[in-house]
Amino acid sequence: MSEDTIAALKENVIQGRKTKDDEGIEMGMVGKPGVLELTQSALDQKIPLQTIITQALTAGMEVVGEKFSKKEYFIPDMLASAEAVGEAMEILKPHLEASHVETKGKFVIATVKGDIHDIGKSIVAILLRGAGYEVNDLGIDVPTEKIVGIIKEDKPEFLGLSALLTTTMLVMGEIVEALKENGVRDEVKVLIGGAAVSDEYAQEIGADGYCVDGFDAIKKLDAFQEAKA
């Protein structure tokens, strides 16, 4: 029974079905339990939280990521799955806290000062939540001082910076320098992303890495975690 629930939950993540009213990629699924109903069912069956997350939610998103990279899925398909997983994680959150199961880490993400582009950053935030990270999305046009203040106060393990423009990407370097000046640069891994930036630019400003997209961000964060273990 529990194996059937986990298998169904994983499949519905792949299908991008949040609730029983959603259609999904394949036809004829309306009326069947979606990700949210199946997540609650898994809890009711007392399936371990780690099993729900790793074997159903994360495993499902890995398949979605593969389909997206092969261009079998497009952004709306991927977002449907990611949003379903994000809401499932909200259902699990109080249970995770009560059982003292730790999240993978705290991740602060922001579009830098002067840049108001939001879509790419928001997708990354959704995917990271679905992958088990605690995400604080500061929004767009975020001043450097605010970012540094959050790093000093909340002490997240990771900081994600987004910029779409060649003019605003320069702010990323300013943020890295501000982190150094405030004595917190070594306390946080800095990842950058956006159309204007690259691996070379990440190295130039002293960031810890460049992410092509949200799936790449998850791989890099997980690699950091494995290296730390």
C-alpha positions as CSV (number, residue, x, y, z in Angstrom):
1,M,0.0,0.0,0.0
2,S,2.7,2.5,1.0
3,E,4.8,1.5,-2.1
4,D,1.7,2.2,-4.3
5,T,1.3,5.6,-2.7
6,I,4.9,6.6,-3.2
7,A,4.8,5.4,-6.8
8,A,1.6,7.3,-7.5
9,L,3.0,10.4,-5.8
10,K,6.1,10.3,-7.9
11,E,4.1,9.8,-11.1
12,N,1.8,12.8,-10.3
13,V,4.8,15.0,-9.7
14,I,6.0,14.0,-13.2
15,Q,2.5,14.7,-14.5
16,G,2.4,18.1,-12.8
17,R,-0.9,17.4,-11.1
18,K,-1.4,19.4,-7.9
19,T,-4.9,18.1,-7.0
20,K,-7.5,15.7,-8.3
21,D,-9.0,18.4,-10.5
22,D,-5.9,18.8,-12.6
23,E,-5.4,17.1,-16.0
24,G,-1.7,16.4,-16.1
25,I,0.4,15.7,-19.2
26,E,-1.5,12.5,-20.0
27,M,-5.2,12.3,-20.6
28,G,-7.8,10.7,-18.3
29,M,-6.3,11.6,-14.9
30,V,-8.9,14.1,-13.7
31,G,-10.6,12.8,-10.6
32,K,-7.6,10.7,-9.4
33,P,-5.6,12.0,-6.4
34,G,-3.0,14.5,-7.2
35,V,0.3,15.4,-5.4
36,L,-1.4,17.2,-2.4
37,E,-3.9,14.5,-1.7
38,L,-1.3,11.8,-2.1
39,T,1.1,13.6,0.2
40,Q,-1.5,13.8,2.9
41,S,-2.4,10.1,2.3
42,A,1.3,9.2,2.7
43,L,1.3,11.1,6.0
44,D,-1.9,9.3,7.1
45,Q,-0.2,6.0,6.3
46,K,2.8,7.1,8.5
47,I,5.2,6.6,5.6
48,P,8.6,8.1,6.8
49,L,9.0,11.8,5.8
50,Q,12.4,11.0,4.2
51,T,10.8,8.4,2.0
52,I,8.1,10.8,0.8
53,I,10.7,13.4,0.0
54,T,13.4,11.4,-1.6
55,Q,11.6,8.5,-3.3
56,A,8.5,10.5,-4.5
57,L,9.0,14.3,-4.6
58,T,12.7,14.5,-5.3
59,A,12.7,11.5,-7.6
60,G,9.8,12.8,-9.5
61,M,11.5,16.2,-10.0
62,E,14.6,14.4,-11.2
63,V,12.6,12.9,-14.0
64,V,11.0,16.3,-14.8
65,G,14.5,17.8,-15.0
66,E,15.6,15.1,-17.4
67,K,12.6,15.7,-19.6
68,F,13.1,19.4,-19.5
69,S,16.8,19.1,-20.5
70,K,15.8,16.8,-23.4
71,K,13.1,19.4,-24.4
72,E,10.4,16.9,-23.9
73,Y,9.0,19.3,-21.3
74,F,8.7,23.1,-21.5
75,I,8.7,25.8,-18.8
76,P,5.0,25.5,-18.1
77,D,5.2,21.7,-17.6
78,M,8.2,22.0,-15.4
79,L,6.7,24.8,-13.3
80,A,3.5,22.8,-12.8
81,S,5.5,20.0,-11.3
82,A,7.7,22.3,-9.2
83,E,4.8,24.2,-7.8
84,A,3.0,21.0,-6.8
85,V,6.2,19.8,-5.0
86,G,6.6,23.2,-3.4
87,E,3.0,23.0,-1.9
88,A,3.6,19.4,-0.9
89,M,6.7,20.5,1.1
90,E,4.5,23.1,2.8
91,I,2.2,20.2,4.0
92,L,5.3,18.3,5.2
93,K,6.9,21.4,6.9
94,P,5.3,21.2,10.3
95,H,5.9,17.4,10.4
96,L,9.6,18.0,9.5
97,E,9.9,20.6,12.3
98,A,8.2,18.3,14.8
99,S,10.4,15.4,14.0
100,H,13.5,17.6,13.9
101,V,14.3,16.4,10.3
102,E,16.6,19.1,9.0
103,T,16.2,20.8,5.7
104,K,19.1,20.6,3.3
105,G,20.0,24.1,4.2
106,K,19.0,27.8,4.1
107,F,19.1,29.5,0.7
108,V,18.6,33.3,0.2
109,I,17.9,34.4,-3.3
110,A,17.5,37.8,-4.8
111,T,17.5,39.8,-8.1
112,V,20.1,42.5,-7.6
113,K,19.6,46.2,-7.3
114,G,18.5,47.9,-10.5
115,D,17.1,44.7,-12.0
116,I,13.4,43.9,-12.0
117,H,13.5,40.5,-13.8
118,D,11.7,37.9,-11.7
119,I,10.7,34.8,-13.7
120,G,14.1,32.9,-13.7
121,K,14.7,33.6,-10.0
122,S,11.2,32.6,-9.0
123,I,11.6,29.3,-10.9
124,V,14.9,28.6,-9.1
125,A,13.2,29.3,-5.7
126,I,10.3,26.9,-6.4
127,L,12.7,24.1,-7.5
128,L,14.9,24.5,-4.5
129,R,12.0,24.4,-2.1
130,G,10.9,21.2,-3.9
131,A,14.3,19.8,-3.4
132,G,14.2,20.3,0.3
133,Y,15.9,23.6,0.8
134,E,14.6,26.4,3.0
135,V,14.3,29.4,0.6
136,N,14.0,33.1,1.5
137,D,13.2,34.9,-1.7
138,L,14.0,38.6,-1.2
139,G,12.4,39.6,-4.5
140,I,13.6,42.0,-7.2
141,D,15.7,45.2,-7.2
142,V,17.2,44.3,-3.8
143,P,19.8,46.7,-2.3
144,T,23.2,45.3,-1.5
145,E,22.9,46.4,2.1
146,K,19.7,44.4,2.6
147,I,21.3,41.2,1.2
148,V,24.4,41.7,3.5
149,G,22.1,42.3,6.5
150,I,20.1,39.1,5.8
151,I,23.4,37.1,5.5
152,K,24.6,38.5,8.9
153,E,21.3,38.0,10.7
154,D,20.0,34.7,9.3
155,K,23.3,33.0,8.5
156,P,22.1,31.0,5.5
157,E,24.5,28.5,3.9
158,F,23.8,29.7,0.4
159,L,23.2,33.0,-1.5
160,G,21.8,33.1,-5.0
161,L,22.1,36.3,-7.0
162,S,20.2,36.9,-10.3
163,A,20.7,39.5,-13.0
164,L,19.5,39.6,-16.6
165,L,21.3,42.8,-17.7
166,T,25.0,43.5,-18.4
167,T,24.6,46.7,-16.4
168,T,23.1,45.1,-13.3
169,M,25.4,42.1,-13.3
170,L,28.2,44.4,-12.0
171,V,26.2,44.7,-8.7
172,M,27.0,41.0,-8.1
173,G,30.7,41.8,-7.7
174,E,29.8,44.7,-5.4
175,I,27.8,42.3,-3.2
176,V,30.7,39.8,-3.0
177,E,33.0,42.7,-1.9
178,A,30.4,43.9,0.6
179,L,30.3,40.4,2.1
180,K,34.1,40.5,2.5
181,E,34.0,44.0,4.1
182,N,31.4,42.8,6.6
183,G,33.4,39.6,7.5
184,V,30.8,37.1,6.3
185,R,32.0,36.1,2.8
186,D,33.5,32.8,4.1
187,E,30.2,32.0,5.8
188,V,28.1,31.6,2.7
189,K,28.4,30.0,-0.7
190,V,27.5,32.5,-3.4
191,L,25.9,31.3,-6.7
192,I,25.0,33.6,-9.6
193,G,22.7,33.1,-12.5
194,G,20.9,35.0,-15.3
195,A,21.3,35.6,-19.0
196,A,24.1,38.1,-18.6
197,V,26.5,36.0,-16.5
198,S,28.7,33.0,-17.0
199,D,31.2,30.6,-15.3
200,E,34.0,33.1,-16.2
201,Y,32.2,36.0,-14.6
202,A,31.6,34.0,-11.4
203,Q,35.3,33.3,-11.2
204,E,36.1,37.0,-11.9
205,I,34.0,38.3,-9.1
206,G,34.9,35.6,-6.6
207,A,31.6,33.8,-6.5
208,D,31.4,30.1,-5.8
209,G,29.6,29.1,-8.9
210,Y,27.4,29.9,-11.9
211,C,24.1,28.1,-12.4
212,V,22.5,27.6,-15.8
213,D,19.0,27.0,-14.3
214,G,17.3,25.7,-11.2
215,F,18.2,22.1,-11.9
216,D,21.8,23.0,-12.2
217,A,21.5,25.0,-8.9
218,I,20.2,21.9,-7.1
219,K,23.1,19.8,-8.5
220,K,25.7,22.4,-7.3
221,L,24.1,22.8,-3.9
222,D,23.9,19.0,-3.4
223,A,27.6,18.8,-4.4
224,F,28.5,21.4,-1.8
225,Q,26.6,19.4,0.8
226,E,28.4,16.2,-0.1
227,A,31.8,17.9,0.0
228,K,31.0,19.2,3.5
229,A,29.8,15.8,4.8
